[in-house]
Amino acid sequence: MSDSPKNNFNEKIKVEIAEKKMKVFLTISEPDTEEISLITAEVIDEIIDKAGVKFGLKPNIIQEIIDGKRWVEKIEIAEGVYPTPGEDADLEFYFQSDKSLRPQVSEDGHVDYKEVHVVDSVEKGALLLRKIAATQGTPGMDVSGKEIPAKYGKDINIIAGQGAYIDQDDKLLIRASIEGIVFYSHRTNNIEVHQLYVVQNSVDYSTGNIHVKSSIEIKGDIKPGFSVTTPYNIQVNGVIEYATVSCEGSLKVKGGINGDGEQKLKVGGDIHTCYLDNYHVKCGGSVIASTEIRNAYIDCDDEIIVTKNTGIILGGKITATNKITSPIIGNAFNIPTEIEVGVNLIFKERFLIKAAEIISLQKQMEELKKKISLAAEIENNNVKIARLKILKDQWLQCTAQIEKVRKDSEELEESYYNVVNPTVTVIKTVYPGVLIKIKHATFEVKDEISHTVFKLEGDNIIHTTLK
């Protein structure tokens, strides 16, 4: 005796709980004519209940399925409530932090540049910053009725270093324990107050090299052949000439920076200078020059800006993660100038190493290919077989190695090029001889182009007129 329609009907109703119990889908197979009358909200509710669904049901949707005879379709009939994470911790500064020192570039290319100071003085007991604590989020619930705990927002671990302390009455406040200069690292969230080391004249034979653990103000120049090193900020009221400078804070040079291509600057924060010529530069912030950047090799983790309306970038290779802005790039004599944006420099060294490894392994495989070809010509069959086996084993090892390195390189490449909307802005003119690179794409300037922005569209670099 065959089963009745009622006995078979439940098999035609499929309840699927998906997405980690956050959604429920209902699918009703095409019913026979005599089964249609059995399809009621009560029957479906009973099946849903047996499936363990207790929360988030959408009764109106279930009735619509029945009334509209929406057979075969897979339709969402219940949804849980996702937890909402808490607000991340934030910081309220009571001094001018380094990140606020950059000039702003408007859509029409105008640079709003104001005189700034790299260091900020504070009195003893002054409030330096307030931490706004992370908050607990709102819990959610899955379709089985189980509560899903919410996460706290991300915390910020502030380090009160020398010359700073946590207020005992309010643990979210940090104050200065001495009168001095504020140093704050956005990378490590370390805040300190320390005395300013002042060089009354120039760094030269009268002072020797300067290596101190405080911010430095040099009232004169840094003379050729000397070096200045500090984990904090440096301000030079004169010029830097053929000297080595290293600081983890910001560098401000009221004059300019001039070398012969052998000297190096390593700066953790921003660089502010009048001009920068013939230097190798690594900068963890932005590079802001008033008049020119010539024959320099710069790796900059944020942006590079030349601010004066006659300013120029000429010669060398200039790389910035986010943006490069200058009134003029190149000149009428077609001096080779390479401009690159859209790369995360933190991955650059590893990315280049992987690329070199691939080239080296490809050369090894070419050599093995030649050796295998020569081995195949050996007349002694036993020697040939033994030799070919060794070479083929080496070939397989090399093939496996190159595949691994390629996979590693592809993963690095994704991080290396993970930059949102990198651009090169030319306020006046860019000349032939300039090579523009944005991420993986290259654009060779062959004709003079004025008032333009270079950006990436798909796999190609395009340029549009400044608004």
N, C-alpha and C positions, 0 to 999 in steps of 0.2 A: 504494500500500500504506500503510495507516494505521500511525501510530507505536504502539509497544508501550506498555503501562501504565508500564513502568519508565522509558521515555524521557520520558513526559509527567509522571511523578510529581513530579519535582523542581520543576516549575513551581507545584505546589500548596503548596509549603513556602515561606513568606515569613519572612525574618529582617530585622527592622527595628532599626537602631541609632539610638538617640534620646538626647535631653537631653545634647548635647555629648559623646557617646560614653561616657555614664555608665550607660546602661541598654540592654538588648537584649530585644526582644519577638519571640515566635514565634507565627505563625498558620498552621494547617494547614487548607486548604480541605477540604470534605466529600469523602472518597475513595470511589472505586467499590469494590464488594465485592472485586474481584480485586487492588485496590491496597493493601488493609489489611495484607496480609502483608509488603508492602514497607516499612512504617513501622517502622523499628527505630532504636534509639539510635545505632547506628553510622552509619546514613544521615544522620540529623539532625546528628550531630557533624561529619560531613564537610562538610555544607552550611554549618554555623556557622563551621567553620574557614576555608572559602573566603571567607566574609564578613569575615574578619579579626578575629574574636573570640578573644582569647587569655587573658582574665582574668575572674574573677568568675562563671563558669558555675555553674548550680545543677542538677547531674545528676539529683537526685531529682525536681525539677519536670518535667524532660524525660520521665523514665520515667512519672510520674503522667499526663502528657498522653497518652502512648502507651497505658498500661493503662486509663485512664478514657475513651479515645476522645473527648477534648475537642476536637472539630473546630470550626473557625470562630472559636473564642475567641482573643482577643489576650492572650497570657500572658507575663509577665516571666520570662525564663530566665537572665538574667545581670545583675549590677550591679557597677559599679566601687566603689572606696573613695574617698569624698570626703576631701580634705585637711582637717585640723583646724588652725584658726588658733592661733597662740601666745597666751599670756596677755598681756593689756594691762599696760602699766606701771602702777604704783601708787605712792602716796606714804604714808610713815609720818611723822606729825608729832610733834615733841617739844615742842610748845607748843599752847595751846588755840586752834584756828583758829576764825574767825568763824562757820562753819557749825554749830558745836556749841553755840551760845549760845541756841538757840530752846527755849522751853518745849514739852513734849510734851502732846498732848491725847489722853486715853484714850477708849475707846469709850463710856463713860458720861458724857463731857463734862468730866471732871475735868482741870484744868490744873495740871500739875506745874511750878511756876515757882520758880526759885531765883535769888538775887542773882548776877549775873555781872559780869565786868570786860571792857571792850572791848579793853584793851591788855594785853600780856604783856611783862614785863621779862625780859631774859636777860643773862648774864655774857659777857664777851669769851671767844671760843673755844667757846661752848656749841653743842652739836649742835642744829640747827634742824629738819632733816628728812632722811630717808633715802629715796632713790628705789629702788624695787624694779623692776629692769629688765624690759622686755618680753622674752618668750621666743619662740624659733622654734617653729613648729607642726610637726605631723606630716604628711609628704607623703601624697598619695593615689595612686590608679592608675585609669586608665580601662579600658574593656573591651578595648581593643587592646593593653593591657600597657604603655602609656606612663605614666611617672611624672608626677604633677601636683604641682608644687612647693607647699609650704605657705607661708603668709604669716606674717611676724612679727606679734606683737600690736602694738596702737597704742602709740606712744611718747608720753611727756609731756616737753615741752621746758621745763625749769625755768630761770628767769632769776635768777641771783644778783645782785641789785642792790646799791645802796650799803649798806655795813655788813655784807655777807655775802660768803662766798667758798666755792669748791668745794675740798674737802679734797684735797690733792695725793696722799695715800696711798690714798685711796678716792674715786674720781670720782663715786660715787653719794651722797656725803654733802655737805651744805651746813652751814657753821658761821657763827657770828657773829664779825665782825672787830672789833666794838666792843661795849661795854656799852650797852644801850639798849632800845628798844621794837621788837617784831616787827610787821611789816606783811606780810601775805600776800594776794595777789589771786587768787581762785579763777578769775577770768575770764582773766587773762593768765599765771597761774602765776609771778608775779614775787614774790620774797621779799626783804625789806630789813630792816635794823636801823638805826634812827636815833634821835637824841636827842629826848626829849619836850620840846615847847615848852609852857611853863607860864605861864598868866596868873594872877597871884596873887589878883586881885580879879575885877572884871567887865570885859567888853568894853564900853567906853563912851568918853566924850570923853578919858579919860586914856590910852587905848590906841589909839583909832582903829580902823578896820577891820583884821582880822587875815587876812593872806594869806601862809602859810608852807608850805614843803615838808617837813613833819614832822607826826607826831601831835600833837594839842593837848589839853591839860587846862586847863579854865577853872574856877577855884575858885569864882567867883561866877556871874553871869548874863550873857547876851548881851542888851544893852539895845536898846530900840526904835530902828530906823533904821540899825543897824550890821550889818556882814556878816562872816562867817568862812568862809574857803575854804582847803581843803587836799586834796592827793591821798590823804591817809591817814585816820586815825581821829580822832574828836572826842569828848571827854567833857566834859559841862557839869554841874557840881555843883549849880547853881541851876536857873534857868528860861531859856527862850528867849521873848522877847516882841517881836512885830512886827519880827523881824529876818530877814535872808536867810542861809541856811547851805547850803554845798555841800561835800561830801566824797566821795571815791571809796571810802573804807573804811566803817566803821560809826559810828553816832552814838548816844551814850548820854546821856540827860538825866535826872538824878536827880529834878528837879522836874517841869516839864511844858513844853509848847509852846503858846503862845497868840498868835493873830493876829486880823486883821479880814477875812480872805479875800483880801487882796492879796499877802501874803508867800508865798515859795516855799522849800521844802526839796528839795534834790537829793542823794540819798544812794546810793552804790553798793552798800553792804552792808546790814546790818540796822539798824533803828531801835528803841531801847529808851527808853521814856519813861513817866512817870506818866499824863499826859493829852496829847491832841493836839486842839486846837480851832482852827477857822477858818483852815486852811492849805491851800495847794496842795502836794502831795507827790508826788515821783517817787522810788521806792525800788527798788533792784536786788535786795534781799534780802527780809527779812520785816519787818513792823511789829508790835511788841509793846508794847501800852499797858496800864497797870495798871488805870486806872479808867474812862476814857472816850475816845471819838473823836466829836467833835461838829462838824457843818457843815464837814467836811473833804472835799477832793477828792483822792483818793489813787489813784495807779497803782502797784501793787506787783507785782514779778516773782515772788513766791513766795506767802506767806500772811500774813494779818492776824489777830492774836489779842488779845482783851481779856481780862485774866487774873483780876481780882477778881470774886468771886461776885455783886457788885452792879454790875459794869461794864456799859457801854452804848455802842452805836453809834447816833447820832441825827443825822438831817439829812445833806445833802451826797450825794456819789456815791463809793462805796468799791469799787474794783476790785482784785482779786487774781487771779493766774494759777491757783493751786491751791486754796486754802481760805480761808474766813473763819469765825472762831469767836468768839462773844460770848455772855455770859449773857443780855443784853437787846438787841433791835434795835427801834428806834422807840419810841413812847410812846402813852399813852392819848389824846393830843390829835391823833393821826393826822398827825404831822409827816412830810412826804414824805421818804423815805429810800431811796436806790437802792443795791442790793448786787449786785455782779457778780463771777462767777468763771468760769474755763474759757476764758480768752483769753490768747494769747501776746502780751504787750504790745510785744515787739520788732517785731511786724508791724502794730501798731495804726495808726500814722500813715499808712503806705502803704495799708493797707486802707481807711481813711476817705477818703484822697485818691481812690482808685479809685471808691469809692461816690459821691463828689461829682462826679467826672468823668462817671459814668453819668447822674446827674441832670441835669447841664449839657447833655449830648448829647441826652437825651430832650427837653429844652426846645427845643433847636435843631431837632429833628425835628418837633416840634409847630408851630414857627414856619414851617418849610419846607412843612409840609402846608397851612397857611393860605395861604402865598404861591402854592403850586401851584394851589389852589382858585381864588384870585383871578385868576391868570394864565389859567386856562381860560376866564374870562369876557371876555377881551379880544376885541374885534370884529375887529381887524386880524389876519388869519390868519397873515401872515408874522411879525409881532411876537410873536404868541401862540406859534408854533412855536419861535422863537428863545428866548423867555423860558422856555418849558417845558423846553427842552433844558438850559439852564443850571441851572434849579432841580432837575431830575431827576438831573443829574450831581452836584449838591451833596448830594442825598438819598442817592445811592448811596455817595458818599464818607463821609457821616455814618453810614450803616448799617454800612459796613465798619469804621469807627472804633469804633463802639459795640460791635460784636461782638468786636473785639480787646480792648477794655477789659474787657468782661464775662468773657472767657476769662482775662485776667490777674487779674481780681478773684476768679474761682472758684479759681484756683491759690493766691492769697494767703489766701483764706478757709479753705482746707484747712489751711494752716500756722497761721493765726490761731486756729483752734479745736482744734488738735492738742494737747489737754491730757487726761491720763488721770485719770478719776474726780474731777473737781472737786466740792467740797461746800461748803455753808453750814450750820454747826452753831449751833443756838440752845439754850443750856444751860437758860435759864428761859423767857422769853416773847418772841415776835415779834408786833408789833401791826399792825392795819390802817394803811394808808398806806405800808407798806414794799413795794418792788418788788424781786423776786428775779430776777436774770438768770443763767442758766447756759448758756454758749455761745450758741446762736441762740434758745434758748427763754426765755420770760418767765412769771413767776408773780406775780400781784397778791394780796397778803395782804388778805383781806376780814374775817377773824375772828381773834381772838387764838389763837395756837397755842403750846403749851408743850412743852419738852423734845423737840426735833425736829431732824432732819437733812434738808436739802433736797439732792436729787441729780437727775441726769438719767437718765431711763429712756426709751430710744427718742428721740422728738422732744419729750417732755413732761417737765416738772419734777414730781417726786413728793416727798412728805415722809413720813418714817418716825420712829417714836418712838425716842428714845435708849435704848440698852440699859442 
